[in-house]
Amino acid sequence: MAVDNQTIKDAGTEGTPLERHVNSHVGNFIHLFLTVLAILVMGAACVALFQIVHYGFPQLWRASDEYQTLHQLLQNILLLAIAGELGLLLLFHRASAAVEVVMFVIARRMVAHRRDGLRSSNGLDCACNAHGRTLLLYPRQAKIIRGG
C-alpha cells in the first residue's frame, strides 16, 4: 500500500511542538527497547544453540532411550527456532516473521505432546494452512521459494 506524500507531511505537523517532541522520543525509545530485546533473545538463542550442540547431541549416543532423547532434542531445536524468529520479528516487524513464529509454535506443540492421530492431523492441517496463506500473502517470497 502506497501512502501519499501529503499524508506523510500532515502526520509530521500534527499536534503541538511539545506533542511532536514527546512523540518522537517515545517512538525512538520503543525502537531502542525492541532492538535491545531482540538482541537479548538472539543472545539467549546463541547460548541455547551452544548448549544443544555441546550437551544435547552427545546424549544420543549415551542415552538408554534414544527415542526420548531425540524427541527432547527436536523440541529444543524447535524452541531455538522460535526464539530466533521472535528475535527477527522484534527487530524487523515483518508479518512473514510472525507467521513463521506461529508455524514453529504449532510444530513444537505437535512434537511436545503425545497425541492421537486426529489431533496431530489437525495440527498438520493448521500448519499447512498457515504456510499456504503465507505463500498467497507474499507472492514474491513464494516465487523465491519455488526457485522462479
Backbone hydrogen bonds, N-H to C=O, Kabsch-Sander energy under -0.5 kcal/mol:
donor,donor_aa,acceptor,acceptor_aa,energy
8,I,4,D,-1.5
9,K,5,N,-2.4
10,D,6,Q,-2.6
11,A,7,T,-2.1
12,G,8,I,-1.5
13,T,9,K,-0.7
13,T,10,D,-0.7
14,E,11,A,-0.8
20,R,16,T,-2.4
21,H,17,P,-2.3
22,V,18,L,-2.8
23,N,19,E,-2.8
24,S,20,R,-2.3
25,H,21,H,-2.2
26,V,22,V,-2.8
27,G,23,N,-2.3
28,N,24,S,-2.2
29,F,25,H,-2.4
30,I,26,V,-2.4
31,H,27,G,-2.2
32,L,28,N,-2.4
33,F,29,F,-2.8
34,L,30,I,-2.5
35,T,31,H,-2.1
36,V,32,L,-2.6
37,L,33,F,-2.6
38,A,34,L,-2.4
39,I,35,T,-2.3
40,L,36,V,-2.4
41,V,37,L,-2.5
42,M,38,A,-2.6
43,G,39,I,-2.4
44,A,40,L,-2.5
45,A,41,V,-2.2
46,C,42,M,-2.1
47,V,43,G,-2.2
48,A,44,A,-2.5
49,L,45,A,-2.4
50,F,46,C,-2.2
51,Q,47,V,-2.3
52,I,48,A,-2.7
53,V,49,L,-2.6
54,H,50,F,-3.0
55,Y,51,Q,-2.6
56,G,51,Q,-1.0
56,G,52,I,-1.1
57,F,52,I,-1.6
59,Q,55,Y,-0.6
59,Q,56,G,-0.6
60,L,56,G,-0.5
60,L,57,F,-1.5
61,W,58,P,-0.9
62,R,58,P,-1.1
63,A,59,Q,-2.5
66,E,64,S,-0.7
69,T,65,D,-1.9
70,L,66,E,-2.9
71,H,67,Y,-2.5
72,Q,68,Q,-2.3
73,L,69,T,-2.4
74,L,70,L,-2.6
75,Q,71,H,-2.0
76,N,72,Q,-2.2
77,I,73,L,-2.2
78,L,74,L,-2.3
79,L,75,Q,-2.2
80,L,76,N,-2.1
81,A,77,I,-2.1
82,I,78,L,-2.2
83,A,79,L,-2.2
84,G,80,L,-2.4
85,E,81,A,-2.6
86,L,82,I,-2.4
87,G,83,A,-2.2
88,L,84,G,-2.1
89,L,85,E,-2.5
90,L,86,L,-2.5
91,L,87,G,-1.7
92,F,88,L,-3.0
93,H,89,L,-1.9
98,A,94,R,-1.2
99,V,95,A,-2.0
100,E,96,S,-2.0
101,V,97,A,-2.3
102,V,98,A,-2.2
103,M,99,V,-2.3
104,F,100,E,-2.4
105,V,101,V,-2.3
106,I,102,V,-2.4
107,A,103,M,-2.4
108,R,104,F,-2.6
109,R,105,V,-2.5
110,M,106,I,-2.1
111,V,107,A,-1.7
112,A,108,R,-3.2
113,H,109,R,-1.2
115,R,113,H,-0.6
120,S,116,D,-1.9
121,S,117,G,-2.4
122,N,118,L,-2.0
123,G,119,R,-2.1
124,L,120,S,-2.4
125,D,121,S,-2.6
126,C,122,N,-2.2
127,A,123,G,-2.4
128,C,124,L,-2.6
129,N,125,D,-2.4
130,A,126,C,-2.4
131,H,127,A,-2.4
132,G,128,C,-2.7
133,R,129,N,-2.4
134,T,130,A,-1.9
135,L,131,H,-2.1
136,L,132,G,-1.9
137,L,133,R,-2.7
138,Y,134,T,-2.2
142,A,138,Y,-1.8
143,K,139,P,-2.1
144,I,140,R,-1.6
145,I,141,Q,-2.5
146,R,142,A,-2.5
147,G,143,K,-0.7
147,G,144,I,-0.5
148,G,143,K,-2.9
